[in-house]
Amino acid sequence: MILTCTPNPALDVSYQVDRVVPGTTHRIRSVLERAGGKGFNVSRVLTQMGVPTLAVGPVGGILGDSLRADLIESGLPHELLPVTAATRMTVAVVAADPPDATMFNEPGGPMSEMDWARLRDLIAKHLRRASVLVCSGSLPPDAPEDAYAGFVKLAKDFGVPSVVDVGGPALRAAAAAGADILKPNAEELRSAVGVDDPLTGARELLALGASAVVVSLGADGSILATPTATWRAVGPRIDGNPTGAGDAAVAALADGLSRATPWPDRLRTAVSWSAAAVAAPVAGTIDEDVLAGVEVEITEYPTP
């Protein structure tokens, strides 16, 4: 079972429009509301692909009730932690012409020290039967920078490997804690190490203590760096909603880690699932028809 933790979940609202024109009124063609947050999206993809998973995270307020109701209705295995901080909302405006998505993300409410301790206890409860721990998404305001690092160390105490998807100082802390896989995008990596070149940044995280770093480069594919090898994977360019592409990649990487598949295969699957997620209408799903036709090119770099 792959355990996912989403410390800053949200009720995701998606608006479908014909096109986005700043400064004008838009007529919405359809509205979709669902429980969101990167860890929940990872668990949704894993569930769709037949991989056992359990999603945990804190919720509070009216939107927290809506989030819980959606998880129950969708049948996603979960255990939510009631907290005083109100659950946030995110809004995605998805345009058809040209295909694009504009995101509005609320920051969320701060969690108390007691609630952080309760969340840690909830993770520990389920680590006893987990094969991988995934910590994914932004942290709430005023969260400790080493929050994910603490979860990585907790997983190590149980002999469970970890995958972390975050940016900034929390990414550096997770690397120093010895996370097995870090999965930032180029912007998150830049905010953590202060360099533009993704391969240089990945190697800095390896030097801090991470076992492997996968950098998402959007339509340009992904770079994987380990202490002994580096690969680049490029898939097809697909129009659609890219907001869940990174979560699909994390799901594939966690599944590959749990099954100890060879690194090139893990990277190929991650890029394939990511591409198929772009073709899906909402984050947390994969277009399996598109997935069947995805071809990924893998190139190994010389190791310095």
N, C-alpha and C positions, 0 to 999 in steps of 0.2 A: 504494500500500500504506500502510495506517495502522499505525504502530508504537506499541504500548502498553508502558509500563514499570510494573511493580508491584514496588516496592522492599521491601515487607513482605508477601509472599504468605502464604497459610495453606491448610491442609487444612480445607475447610468440611464440617462434619457437620450434617445436618438431621434432627431428630427430629419426626415427625408424631404428635401426641397429640389426644385428644378435647377436652380443656380443661386449662388450667394452674391448679392450686390450690396456693398456697404452703404449705409445711409438710407436704405429703402425698407419697406414692409415686405415680408415674405409669407407666402401661403404654404403651410406645411402639408405635404401629401400623406404622411403617415407618422405615427409616434410609437416608439417602443420603449418600455421601461423594464429594467431588469437589474438584479443584484450585480454590482460591478466591483472593480478592484482587480489588480493584476493576478493575485493568487487565486481568486475565484475563477478568473478566465482560464488560468492554467488548469485548474481542476475540471472545468467544463470541457476543455479540449481533451484531456486525458480520459474523461468519461465517454466522450464521443468515440474515442479510438480504442475503447475497451480496456483501459488501464485502471485498476483499482486506485481510488484516491479518497482523501478526506480533507475538506477545507475548514479552516478555523480562522476566526477573526473577531474583533470587538464591534458591537453595534449599540446604538442608543437613539432615543427620540423617535419621532413619527416615521422618519425615513428609514430608521433601523428596523421598525416593524414591517415596512414595505419590503425591505431587502430580505428579511427572514421569510416573509410570505412567498416571495419569488423563488427562493432556494427550495422551499418545501414543495411548491407547485412543480418546479422543474425536476425534482427528484435527485438533486445534487447532494451527495453525502456531505454532511457538515456538522459542526458544533460551534455555535456562536456564544460569545462572552458578553453578557449585558454590562454596559458601562454607562457612566453619567454623561460622557461627551457625546454630542449629537452626531449622528452619521451625516456625511456630506452628500452633495449631489454633483454629478458631472453631466455636461450637455455636449453632445456631438451633433453638429449640423452637417449632414451628408448631402452633398450636391451631386446631381446627375450630369450636368453639363457646365464646365468640364468636370470629370469625376474627381472629387476632392472631399476632405473632411476637415472641419474646423472645430477645435475642442475648447470648452470652457470648464476648468476644473476648480471647484471650491477647495480650500485648504484643509477642511476638517477641524475638529475640536481637539484640544490637548487632553491627554490621558494622565491620570494621577499615578504616582509611584505605586500605589496599591494595585491599580488596574494593570500596570506593566507586570507586576509580580504575579498577578492572577493569570495573565496571558502566558507567562513563562510556565506556570504550573500546568496550564491546559496543554501546551505543546509537549511538556514532559510526559504527561499522561498518555499521549498518543504515540510518542517516539518509541515506546516499548514494542510496537508492532509495525513501525514504519520502515520502509527500505530507503527512502530519500526524504530529506526536508527541503522544501522550497520556501524561501523568504522573498517576497516579491512586491514591488510597488513603493510608493512614497511613504514616508513616516509622518505621523501627525505633528502638528506644531509643538515645539518645545520637547520633542522626543529626544532621548539621549542618542548621540551620534553612534554609540557602540551598541545600540539595541539589537541590530541584526548580528553583530559580532558575538553578542552574548548568546543568541539562539544557535549560532554556528558552534560555539564551544559546548553548549548544552547537548547538541546533537552528537558531537564527538564523544561526550561522556557515555552515550548510549551506543556508540559504534555506528552511527548513522551518517552517511555523507550528505553534503548540503549544496544547494544551488541558490545563488543570491542574484537578484535583479533590482538594482537601485543605482543611484548616482551620488556624486559629491563625497563628503567626508565619511558617510556611512559605507560607501563602497570601499574606501581605503581601509576602514576599520574591519570590514568583513574579510578583506584580503589578509590583513595582519593576523586575523583569527584563524586563518588556514582554511577558508572555504574551498570546497572541491571544484566548483565551477562558478565563475562570475560571468554574468551576461549583460553588460551595459550596452547601450547604443553609443554612437560616436559622441553625442552631446553629453551624456552622463559620464562617459569616460573622461572627456575634456574637463568637466567640472571637478573630477576627482584628482586628476594628475596634472592638469594645466598644460598639456601638450596637444597639438593638433593631429599629429600622426598617430593613427589608431594602433599600429603595430608597436611603436615606441611606448605608447601608453599601456598597452597590454603587458609588455615586458616589465614595466615598472610595477604593475600589480603582482606579477609573478615574483618579482624580487622582494615584495613585501610579505609573501607567504602563500598566495593563492596557488592551487594546483593546476588550474587551467582557466583561460579567459577567452570568451567568445564575444566578439564585438559585432553588433548588428550595424550594417551600413545601408539599410533600406533597400532600394532597388539594386544597389551595387553588391548585394550579397552579405557575406559575413567572413570575418577573420578569426581563426582559432589559433591560440598560442599556448603551448605547454613548455616546460623547461627543456624539452628535447626536440620539439618539432613545431612547425607552423604550417597551417593550411589556409587557403582561400577558397571559398565556395560561392558560386554565382548561379542563380536560378533565372527563370524567365521573368520579364517585366509584365506585371499583371495590373490592370486598372481595377480600382475598387476602394474599399475602406481599409487603410493600413493600421488602424488603431489597435487591432488585436494580433498583429503579426509577431511582435516580440513575445507575447504570451504563448503563442503556439510554438515558437522556437524554444522557449523555456520548458514547455511540456515535453517536447521531443528530447531535449537534453537530459531532463530528469529521468525519463523512461530509459534512455540509453545508459545513463549512469546506473540505474537500478539493475539493468541486465548485463552490464559490463561489456557492451558492444564496442568494437574497435572505433577509435576516434574519427576516422574519415566517414564511417557509416553514421555515427551520431551527428556529425556536422551536415551530412547530406540530408538526413531526415529532418533536422532542424530547419534548414533552408526550404525544404519541400513543404513542410507543414506551415511555415511562415507564408510562403507564396500562396498556398491554398486558403489561408486565413484571410488574405487580402481580398480574395474573390467572394468570401462569405459576407452576408449583409450586416452582421454584428460581431463585435469582439467575443471571443470565447467559443467560436465555431470554425469549422473547416469545411470548405466545399470539396467533398470527396470526389466528385466528377473531375474537377480541376486537378486534384492531387494525383489522380491516376495518370495524368499526362505530363506531369512536371518532370523536367530533366535538369539535373544539377551538375555543373562542371566543378571538379575538385582539382586544385593545384597545390603542390607542396612547395613551400619556400625553403631556400637554404637556411640552415640554422647557424647563427653567428657563433 
